[in-house]
């Protein structure tokens, strides 16, 4: 979780998080699934999954930021429509 915040605030470069995720996911598929210990398989699965999610944090930030801008723009349009409707009805 902390790594995701560091990536979102550009403390850790995004490409480094992607590289770490790629290494862990590839290692999991190459050797992690065939480990004799169930605990070791679970640990590698959790590590690979968490790194993959950290790599997606900047994408999520961009999507949420874009949706926030669209929502603010929509509210501004609605406010302008309401103001112009009020001005028209008040002028009569």
N, C-alpha and C positions, 0 to 999 in steps of 0.2 A: 504494500500500500504506500509506504513511504517513497519507494522508488518511483511509483506512478506520479506522485506529487512532484518529485524532483525532475522527472521528465517533462511534466506539464509546465513547470516554471523554468525550463531550459537550463537547469543546473547540470543534468546529465543529457548529453546529446541523444536525440531520438534514434539515430542510426546505431548507436552503441546498444541501446535497449533492444532494437530489432536484431542486431547481431547476436546478442546473448540469448534472445528468444529462439532464434534459428538454431543455434548450437544446442541448446537444451532440448528443443523439440526433436531435432534430428537424432541426438543421442538417445532420447527416449524411444523413438521408433527403431533405432538401430540395435540398442542393447538393453534399454530399460524394461521393455515388455517381456524379455526372456530371462530376467534375473530370477534366481531360485527363491529368493526371499520375497514374500508378499509385501512386507513392510518397505523394502527397498523399491519395489515396483511402485508402490503408492507414493513414496517420497519423490521419486523421479517424475511421476505423473503430476503431482502437485507443483513441483518446480517448473515443469514445462508449461503447464497451464497458467500459472501465475505470471511467468515471463511473457507469454503470448498476450495476456490481458494487459500487462504493462505497456507492451508495444502498441496496443490499441488506444491508450489513453489520449495521445495527441489527436487522434482521429475523432474520438468522442468529444473532446474539447471543441474542436472545429465544428462538429455537427451541432452541439448544444449552443455554441456561440452564434452560429448562423440562424438557428431556430429562434433564439432570443431576439436577434435583429429583425427577423421577419415578424415576430409577434409585436415588437415595439412599433415597427412600420405600420402594421395592421391597426394597432390602437391609435396611431397618429391619424390615419385615414378616417377611422370611425369618429375621432374627435373633430376633425375638420368637417365631416358630413353633418355631424350634430350641430356644430357652430354655424354652418351655412344655413341649415334648416331653421335654426333659431332666428338667425338674422332675417331670413325671408318672411317667416311668420310674424316677426315683430314689426316689420316695415309696413305691413298691411293695415 
